[in-house]
């Protein structure tokens, strides 16, 4: 290493040390230093992405990532546990909100492991007899606080309530962790020539390089491709800047959320196809 490069290296480390030795006053400056470190191969891209995710979690609120009430897979409290098995086989979830009169009234959480345990003993028992208490959180709670609450209560799912106390949706610990580490399975479920990966009936993961023509054909959509070839290019144009992870954009029925991006481009997106009546 030359004296010049060594001095530059020490200068950068001094700046970083200054930031981490106390409480940073400017988060953007801290991120810029870390991105510079990544470009100089002082830290890995994965480490930078995780740090960005940790900082993002402290800014996001439950409402930003929660699954809306209309998309919750629920079970009624008065159902016999034997009747729930077809639903479990179809959806393959490990936990289900238990409802009373309707979806706004969540009275507990049903764990599949409890369902299996009691099915051996008495398949005619009711769901309300084997359910567990639910954790309720306001939609305004910050994700970093929610993560600590999940850890303290050893819970994996929370019911999101609105200002009137009615259930508005749900959020899981996996949803929060994905904001930090990204959706890990996305890196492995895509083939080189694949652009769109279907996760559920209405939720997809797609590469930002997905050609708009391919998107339109897959979803029978009519997104414009006059000026841009890819979904990522269209999103950057609509937002007017390169978005950060967690930023959202609605294009008609299609709600895009940035999963992975750097300072120059978008890489990976989450897509939720909204009900037709939600389109403006």
N, C-alpha and C positions, 0 to 999 in steps of 0.2 A: 504493500500500500504506500502510495506517495505521500509526502508531507502535506501536499495540498488537499488530497482526498481524505487523509487522516484528520486534518483540521476541520474539513467540512463535516466529516462524520461526528467528531466530538462536538462541533457547534450544534448539530441537530440533536444529539443526545442531551446536551445542556438545556436546550429549549424544551424537550420532552420532559426531562427531569423537573424543570421549573413548573410545568403543568401538573404533573402527577404528585409532586411533593406537597402541594396545597390543593385547595378546592378551585377547579378551573372556573374562570370568570366567563369564558366564551366557549360554548360547546362546539360551535362550528370551527373555531381555530384548533381545538383539540382534535377534531375529526380530520382536519386538513393535515395536521402533523402526522397522524396515524396513517393516512392515505399516502403521504410522502414516504413514510417508513416502508409501506408495502411495495411501493414502486421501486424502492432501493433494496428490496428483498430482505429487509430487516425483520419483517413479520410476514406470515403467510396470509394469503387472501382469505382463507377460511377464518383465521383469527380476527382479521379486520371486520369481516361480515358479522361475526358473533358480537364483537364490541359494538358495532353499529346497532345490532339487534337489541343489546342490553340497554343502550341509550334510548332506543325507540320505545321500548317497553315502558320506560318512565314517563313518556309523553302521551302514549295512547291510553284510552279509557275503554272500559268493558264494552260500551256501545259500538266501538270501532271494529270489534272482531266477533261479537256474539252472533249466534245463529238465531234468526227471528222466530217468533212464536209459531208462525204458520208453517215453518219447516221442521219443527220439533217432531220426533217420533215418540209418541206418548202411549201410555197404557192406562186404562181406567182402574180406579181403586177397587171397584166391586167385581172385577173380572176374576174368574178362577185361574189359578196359575197354569193349569193345563192348557187353557185357551190362548196363552201368550206365546207358546212355543213356535207356532207358524210365523209370527211376527219376528221373533228372535232369529229364526232360520233365514228369513228374507233379508233382514237389515244388518245382522251380524254386529250389533252394538254390544257393549259390555254393561251399559247403564241406560236406564230409561226414566224420564220424568213420569211420575204418577199423578193423574189429574182427578179432580172431583167432578163438579158440574160441567166445566168446560176447560179449555186450554189456559184461561187466565187464572185458574185455581190449581196450582201445583201443590200437592199435599205430601209428597215424599219422593224418594228415588228408589227404583228397583234395580238391584244388582243381579246380573245373570247367574253369578255363582250362588247367590241365595236362592234363586229360582230353581236351580238344579238340585241344591241340597234338599229343599222342601218337597220337590217333585217326587223324590224317592220315598219320602215318608207319607205325604198326603197331597195328592195332586188336586184335590178339591178345595184346598185352602184358597182364600181370597188374597189378591195382591196386597190389599191394605194390611193384612196380617203379617206379611213378610218384608214389607218395604222399610227403608231406613229414612231418618230425617233428612230433609234437603237443606243445603246451604243456600241462603238467599243473599244476593248482593245488588246494590243499586247500579244502574247503567252508567253512572258517572264515576265509578271507582276506577282509579288508575291501575294499570295492569301490574306494575311492580308491587303494589299493595295487595292486589288479589293473589299474586303468586305466593307472597308470604302467608296469606290467609289459607291458601290451599295446603301449604306445608304445615302450618300450625294445626289445622283440623284434620289433616290426612285425607282430604277430600280430593276427588278428581273431576267433579262436576258441580257447577253452581247454577242456580236459577236466577236469571236477571229480572229484576222487578222495576216497574216504572214509578213515577212519583205518587201514584195512587195505591201502590202495593200489589198491583196485578202483575202476573208473570208476563214478561215481554219477550223472553227468549232464554237461551242457555249458553253457557261458556264452559269449556273444559280446560284442564291444565295443559293438555296437548296443544290447544289453540294458542295459549300464552307462550309455551316453549317454542312453537313454530315461529313466533315473531323474533326469537333470539337466534335459533339455529337454522331456521328455514324448514321447509317441508322436506325432510331428508329423503323420503322415498322418491321424490321427483327426480333426483339425480340418477336413479337407477331404473325407473319405469319407462323412460324414454329411449327408443332406439335412435340411431343417428339420423334416420330419415323421418322420424316421427315428430310431429309438432304439437299435437293435442292429446292429452291423457284424461280420460273420464274417471272421476272419483266417485261421484254419486249421480243421481238422476239429474240434478241441476247444477252440480259443481264440477269444474274442470281445472286442470293445470295446463298452461300452454306456453310455449316458447315465444318470446317477443319477436323472433324472426319468422313466426308463422305468416305465410303470405296471405294477404287479405282475400284473395280469390279462394284460397283453400278454406279460410274461416267461413266465408259466405256460403261455400258449397256444403261444408260440414253442418252448419247451423241453419241453413236456408235463410241467411241474413242478407242484408243489402247495405253493408258498410261501404262507404265510398273509397275507391282506390284510384282516383284521378291523379293525386299528387304523391301518394305513398304506396309502397309495395308491401310493407309488413304492418302487422298490428302494433308493434313497438313504435314504429315511425308515426303511425296515426295517433297513438296515445301521447307521444311527446309533442306533437303539433297541437292537439286539443288542449293540453295542459299549459303549453307555452314554455315548458322547461323540462329538463330531464328529471323525472320524479325520483323521490327517495322511497325506500322500502316502506310499505304500509299506506302509501298514497292510493286514493281510489278515484275512479272515473266511471261515470255511467254514460253509456252510449245506447240510448233506447232501452231495451230489455237487458242489456249486457253490462254487468257491473264488474269492472276490472280492478284488481288490487295488486300492487307491485309486491312480488315476493323477493326478488333479487335484482339489484341494480348497482352500478357504480357511478362515478361522477360523469361518465361519458355516454352510457347507454343503459337501456332496460334489458334484462336478460330473461326473467321468468315472471309469469303472471298467474294469478288465480282468477278464475272467471266464474261468476254465479249468474245463471240465466234466471231472471226474475219472472214472476207470473205476468201474463199478457196485460192484465188490468193495471199493472204498476207502471206501464209506459206512459210518459207524459203525452 
